[in-house]
Amino acid sequence: MKCSACGEKYSDELDFCPFCGTYPKKFCPKCFCEVNDGGNVCSGCGSELLPFEQFKHCHDLKEKAEEYKEKDNFKKSAECYEKILEEFPQHEDVIFLLAKNYEFLGEKDKALSQYERLAQINPEYVGLCTRFAKICIEKEEIDKAKEYLKKEHKEHPFENEHYIYSMHICFLEDDFEKANRILDRLFAIGPNEDDLLIFKVNNDLNLKYVEYNQELADLNERVKEYLEKNFNLSFS
């Protein structure tokens, strides 16, 4: 092994560097914290600590996955995430990202399988219930979607996406009064620019290509005004 502190090499049979006394870096495969106190077990979750080199390999694969995703190569991105999960099957963020990749690829069953896998590990993962709700909406299981969105709101009231899908259900049910109330709540918590912008673009497409609705147009105008005022965007 090579000491991260002094740079000297020593046998991996030793628990610490004999030259400077530094313990090698290790990390927790479950909560992904870095540890160099000489222990073999994570103090947070009790998982066995692994060598830092494995963490670096995981990190490099994750960066590649993000690069592929930015180029809309979701298949290659998914392959990188799958390789990470071969070594670290409890990696919650990677499971979530892999599932979203499968959604982009149109492989809904694979996406659902990964979300269910994540639910077994951490049922309160941020955004998980919203993704279940999205799938339910696509399957026209609206009541089931509502239950998932209520659960997401209870567990993560400041997460943006579940407000947007709740408004989408209002559009399906022609309840624009409720949709505007939900939008008020979203504005109150300070929505994410990207989420709100995607919401506006989808509304624009619906108004142009699906069916024009004055109530939807008015609501979308509120979204546009918020984006212009708070994020200095221009739609003129």
C-alpha positions as CSV (number, residue, x, y, z in Angstrom):
1,M,0.0,0.0,0.0
2,K,1.0,3.6,-0.5
3,C,0.5,5.9,2.4
4,S,-1.8,8.9,1.6
5,A,0.1,11.1,4.1
6,C,3.8,10.4,3.6
7,G,3.8,8.6,0.3
8,E,5.8,5.6,1.6
9,K,4.9,2.1,0.5
10,Y,4.3,-0.6,3.0
11,S,2.7,-4.1,3.3
12,D,-1.1,-4.3,3.2
13,E,-0.9,-6.8,6.0
14,L,-0.3,-3.8,8.3
15,D,-3.2,-1.8,9.7
16,F,-1.4,1.5,9.5
17,C,1.7,3.1,7.9
18,P,4.8,2.1,9.9
19,F,6.6,5.3,8.8
20,C,4.2,7.9,10.0
21,G,1.4,6.0,11.8
22,T,-1.4,7.1,9.4
23,Y,-4.3,4.8,8.9
24,P,-5.3,4.1,5.3
25,K,-8.5,5.8,4.0
26,K,-11.6,3.6,3.9
27,F,-15.2,4.3,3.1
28,C,-18.6,3.0,3.9
29,P,-20.4,1.3,1.0
30,K,-23.8,2.2,2.4
31,C,-23.6,5.8,3.6
32,F,-20.4,6.6,1.6
33,C,-18.6,8.5,4.3
34,E,-14.8,8.6,4.3
35,V,-13.1,7.1,7.4
36,N,-9.4,7.0,8.4
37,D,-9.6,6.2,12.1
38,G,-8.2,2.6,11.8
39,G,-11.6,1.0,12.3
40,N,-13.1,-1.7,10.1
41,V,-16.8,-0.8,10.7
42,C,-18.8,2.3,9.9
43,S,-19.8,4.1,13.2
44,G,-22.9,5.4,11.5
45,C,-24.5,2.3,10.0
46,G,-22.4,-0.6,11.1
47,S,-21.4,-1.7,7.6
48,E,-17.9,-3.1,6.9
49,L,-15.5,-0.5,5.6
50,L,-13.8,-1.0,2.2
51,P,-10.6,0.3,0.8
52,F,-10.6,3.9,-0.6
53,E,-9.4,2.6,-4.1
54,Q,-12.8,1.0,-4.5
55,F,-14.5,4.3,-3.8
56,K,-12.4,6.0,-6.4
57,H,-13.4,3.4,-9.0
58,C,-17.0,4.0,-8.1
59,H,-16.6,7.7,-8.3
60,D,-14.9,7.5,-11.8
61,L,-17.7,5.3,-13.1
62,K,-20.3,7.8,-11.8
63,E,-18.6,10.6,-13.6
64,K,-18.6,8.7,-16.8
65,A,-22.3,7.9,-16.4
66,E,-23.0,11.7,-16.0
67,E,-20.9,12.5,-19.1
68,Y,-22.9,9.9,-21.1
69,K,-26.2,11.3,-19.8
70,E,-25.3,14.8,-20.8
71,K,-24.8,13.5,-24.3
72,D,-28.2,11.7,-24.2
73,N,-26.5,8.3,-24.3
74,F,-28.7,6.8,-21.6
75,K,-27.8,3.3,-22.5
76,K,-24.1,3.8,-21.8
77,S,-24.9,5.8,-18.7
78,A,-27.0,2.9,-17.4
79,E,-24.2,0.5,-18.1
80,C,-21.9,2.5,-15.8
81,Y,-24.4,2.6,-13.0
82,E,-25.0,-1.1,-13.4
83,K,-21.2,-1.7,-12.9
84,I,-21.2,0.4,-9.8
85,L,-24.1,-1.6,-8.4
86,E,-22.2,-4.9,-9.0
87,E,-19.7,-3.7,-6.4
88,F,-22.0,-1.6,-4.2
89,P,-25.6,-3.0,-4.4
90,Q,-26.8,-0.7,-1.6
91,H,-25.8,2.6,-3.3
92,E,-29.1,4.4,-3.1
93,D,-28.3,7.4,-5.3
94,V,-27.0,5.1,-8.1
95,I,-30.1,2.9,-8.0
96,F,-32.3,6.0,-8.3
97,L,-30.3,7.4,-11.2
98,L,-30.3,4.0,-13.0
99,A,-34.0,3.8,-12.7
100,K,-34.4,7.3,-14.2
101,N,-32.1,6.3,-17.0
102,Y,-34.4,3.3,-17.7
103,E,-37.3,5.7,-17.8
104,F,-35.5,7.8,-20.5
105,L,-34.9,4.6,-22.4
106,G,-38.6,3.8,-22.2
107,E,-37.9,0.6,-20.2
108,K,-40.6,1.2,-17.6
109,D,-40.5,-2.3,-16.1
110,K,-36.8,-2.1,-15.5
111,A,-37.3,1.4,-14.0
112,L,-40.0,0.2,-11.7
113,S,-37.9,-2.8,-10.6
114,Q,-35.1,-0.4,-9.5
115,Y,-37.4,1.9,-7.7
116,E,-38.9,-1.1,-5.8
117,R,-35.3,-2.2,-5.0
118,L,-34.6,1.2,-3.6
119,A,-37.8,1.1,-1.6
120,Q,-36.6,-2.0,0.1
121,I,-33.4,-0.2,1.2
122,N,-34.8,3.2,2.0
123,P,-38.6,3.8,1.5
124,E,-38.2,7.4,2.5
125,Y,-35.6,8.3,-0.2
126,V,-36.3,11.8,-1.6
127,G,-38.3,11.7,-4.8
128,L,-39.0,8.0,-4.7
129,C,-42.7,8.2,-4.1
130,T,-43.0,10.9,-6.8
131,R,-41.4,8.5,-9.3
132,F,-43.9,5.8,-8.3
133,A,-46.6,8.4,-8.8
134,K,-45.4,9.3,-12.2
135,I,-45.5,5.7,-13.3
136,C,-49.0,5.3,-11.9
137,I,-50.2,8.4,-13.8
138,E,-48.8,6.9,-17.0
139,K,-50.8,3.8,-16.2
140,E,-53.9,5.9,-15.5
141,E,-53.9,4.7,-11.9
142,I,-54.7,8.2,-10.6
143,D,-55.9,7.3,-7.1
144,K,-52.8,5.3,-6.5
145,A,-50.7,8.2,-7.8
146,K,-52.4,10.6,-5.4
147,E,-51.5,8.3,-2.4
148,Y,-47.8,8.3,-3.4
149,L,-47.8,12.1,-3.8
150,K,-49.4,12.5,-0.4
151,K,-46.7,10.3,1.1
152,E,-44.0,12.3,-0.6
153,H,-45.4,15.6,0.6
154,K,-45.6,14.3,4.2
155,E,-42.0,13.1,4.1
156,H,-40.4,15.8,2.0
157,P,-42.7,18.9,1.9
158,F,-39.9,21.1,0.4
159,E,-39.2,18.8,-2.6
160,N,-40.4,20.4,-5.8
161,E,-41.4,17.6,-8.1
162,H,-44.4,16.2,-6.3
163,Y,-46.2,19.5,-6.5
164,I,-45.7,19.5,-10.3
165,Y,-47.2,16.0,-10.6
166,S,-50.0,16.9,-8.3
167,M,-50.8,19.8,-10.6
168,H,-50.7,17.4,-13.6
169,I,-53.4,15.3,-12.0
170,C,-55.5,18.5,-11.5
171,F,-55.2,19.2,-15.2
172,L,-56.4,15.6,-15.9
173,E,-59.4,16.2,-13.6
174,D,-60.0,19.7,-14.9
175,D,-59.6,21.2,-11.5
176,F,-57.6,24.4,-12.2
177,E,-58.7,26.1,-9.0
178,K,-56.8,23.4,-7.0
179,A,-53.9,23.5,-9.4
180,N,-53.5,27.2,-8.7
181,R,-53.5,26.6,-5.0
182,I,-50.8,24.0,-5.4
183,L,-48.8,26.4,-7.5
184,D,-49.1,29.0,-4.6
185,R,-47.6,26.4,-2.3
186,L,-44.8,25.7,-4.7
187,F,-44.0,29.4,-5.1
188,A,-44.0,29.7,-1.3
189,I,-41.2,27.1,-0.8
190,G,-39.1,28.6,-3.6
191,P,-39.1,26.1,-6.5
192,N,-36.1,24.9,-8.4
193,E,-35.5,26.8,-11.6
194,D,-35.0,23.7,-13.8
195,D,-38.1,21.9,-12.5
196,L,-40.3,25.0,-13.0
197,L,-38.8,25.6,-16.5
198,I,-39.5,22.0,-17.6
199,F,-43.1,22.3,-16.2
200,K,-43.6,25.5,-18.3
201,V,-42.2,23.9,-21.5
202,N,-44.5,20.9,-21.1
203,N,-47.5,23.2,-20.6
204,D,-46.4,25.2,-23.7
205,L,-46.4,21.9,-25.7
206,N,-49.8,20.9,-24.4
207,L,-51.3,24.3,-25.2
208,K,-49.9,24.2,-28.7
209,Y,-50.3,20.6,-29.8
210,V,-52.9,18.9,-27.6
211,E,-55.8,21.2,-26.7
212,Y,-55.8,24.9,-25.9
213,N,-57.3,25.7,-22.5
214,Q,-57.5,29.3,-21.2
215,E,-57.2,28.2,-17.5
216,L,-54.0,26.3,-18.3
217,A,-52.7,29.3,-20.3
218,D,-53.4,31.6,-17.3
219,L,-51.7,29.2,-14.9
220,N,-48.7,28.9,-17.3
221,E,-48.5,32.7,-17.5
222,R,-48.1,32.8,-13.7
223,V,-45.2,30.3,-14.0
224,K,-43.6,32.4,-16.8
225,E,-43.9,35.6,-14.7
226,Y,-42.3,33.8,-11.7
227,L,-39.4,32.6,-13.8
228,E,-38.9,36.1,-15.3
229,K,-39.0,37.8,-11.9
230,N,-36.9,35.4,-9.8
231,F,-34.5,33.9,-12.3
232,N,-34.1,36.8,-14.8
233,L,-35.4,34.7,-17.7
234,S,-37.0,36.3,-20.7
235,F,-39.8,34.7,-22.8
236,S,-40.6,37.7,-25.0
